[in-house]
């Protein structure tokens, strides 16, 4: 984190650039939370983050976008693997683990972003 980013988080004041990046990341997180139960919003949240990450470059919230995108791709990949492995019953455990892991990543991100902190 650069010195300027640390100063902004220490003062707890955000520039309009950071506010916009925060708002777009929050939209993605909310869509991902809704998507945990509906599916399609999970994809919408990831696409929103992929589209808006360029607008957040250099902000203190840039790593939240990376978190959202990585959570989506890992979640999708592990879910597909779990469906294949359901014939051997281990797929059910992988699916449950992936769901719990995704919830943890999203809740951590929401907790950090609402405190005006980077994801890491």
C-alpha positions in Angstrom: 0.0 0.0 0.0 1.4 3.4 -0.9 2.0 6.2 1.6 -0.8 8.2 0.1 -3.2 5.2 0.5 -2.2 4.8 4.1 -2.7 8.4 4.8 -6.2 8.3 3.4 -7.2 5.2 5.4 -5.7 6.7 8.6 -7.6 9.9 8.2 -10.7 7.9 7.2 -11.5 10.4 4.5 -12.0 9.2 1.0 -11.6 11.1 -2.2 -14.4 11.0 -4.7 -12.3 8.5 -6.7 -12.1 6.1 -3.8 -15.8 6.6 -3.0 -16.7 5.6 -6.5 -14.4 2.5 -6.3 -15.9 1.6 -3.0 -19.5 2.0 -4.2 -18.9 -0.2 -7.3 -17.2 -2.9 -5.1 -20.1 -2.8 -2.7 -22.5 -3.3 -5.6 -20.5 -6.4 -6.7 -20.4 -7.8 -3.1 -24.2 -7.3 -2.8 -24.8 -9.0 -6.1 -22.5 -11.9 -5.0 -24.4 -12.3 -1.7 -27.7 -12.4 -3.5 -26.1 -14.8 -6.1 -25.2 -17.3 -3.3 -28.9 -18.1 -3.3 -30.1 -17.4 -6.9 -27.1 -18.1 -9.0 -27.4 -15.5 -11.8 -26.6 -12.6 -9.5 -23.3 -14.4 -8.6 -22.3 -14.0 -12.3 -23.6 -10.4 -12.5 -21.5 -9.5 -9.4 -18.4 -10.9 -11.0 -19.0 -9.3 -14.3 -19.6 -5.9 -12.6 -16.3 -6.3 -10.8 -14.5 -7.3 -14.0 -15.9 -4.3 -15.9 -15.3 -1.8 -13.1 -11.8 -2.9 -12.0 -10.2 -0.5 -14.4 -11.9 2.4 -12.8 -10.6 1.4 -9.4 -6.9 1.1 -10.4 -4.8 3.0 -7.8 -7.6 3.2 -5.2 -7.4 1.7 -1.8 -10.2 -0.7 -2.8 -8.6 -2.2 -5.9 -7.8 -5.5 -4.2 -11.5 -5.9 -3.4 -12.1 -6.3 -7.1 -9.4 -8.9 -7.3 -11.0 -10.8 -4.4 -14.4 -10.8 -6.0 -13.1 -12.0 -9.3 -10.9 -14.7 -7.8 -13.8 -15.8 -5.6 -16.0 -16.1 -8.6 -13.6 -18.1 -10.7 -12.4 -20.4 -7.9 -16.0 -20.9 -6.8 -17.1 -21.8 -10.3 -14.2 -24.2 -10.9 -14.6 -26.0 -7.6 -18.4 -26.2 -8.1 -17.9 -27.8 -11.5 -15.4 -30.3 -10.0 -17.8 -31.1 -7.2 -20.6 -31.9 -9.6 -18.3 -34.3 -11.4 -17.2 -35.9 -8.2 -20.8 -36.3 -6.8 -20.8 -39.8 -8.2 -18.2 -40.6 -5.6 -20.0 -38.6 -2.8 -16.9 -36.5 -2.2 -18.3 -33.9 -4.5 -21.0 -33.0 -1.9 -18.3 -32.2 0.6 -16.4 -30.1 -1.9 -19.6 -28.3 -2.8 -20.3 -27.5 0.8 -16.7 -26.4 1.4 -16.8 -24.2 -1.6 -20.0 -22.6 -0.4 -18.6 -21.9 3.1 -15.3 -20.6 1.7 -17.2 -18.2 -0.7 -19.3 -16.9 2.2 -16.1 -16.3 4.3 -14.4 -14.4 1.4 -17.4 -12.2 0.7 -18.2 -11.5 4.4 -14.5 -10.6 5.0 -14.6 -8.3 2.0 -17.8 -6.6 3.1 -16.5 -6.1 6.6 -13.2 -4.6 5.4 -14.8 -2.4 2.7 -17.4 -0.9 5.0 -14.5 0.0 7.4 -12.8 1.8 4.5 -10.0 -0.8 4.4 -8.3 -2.7 1.6 -9.0 -6.4 1.4 -5.6 -7.6 2.5 
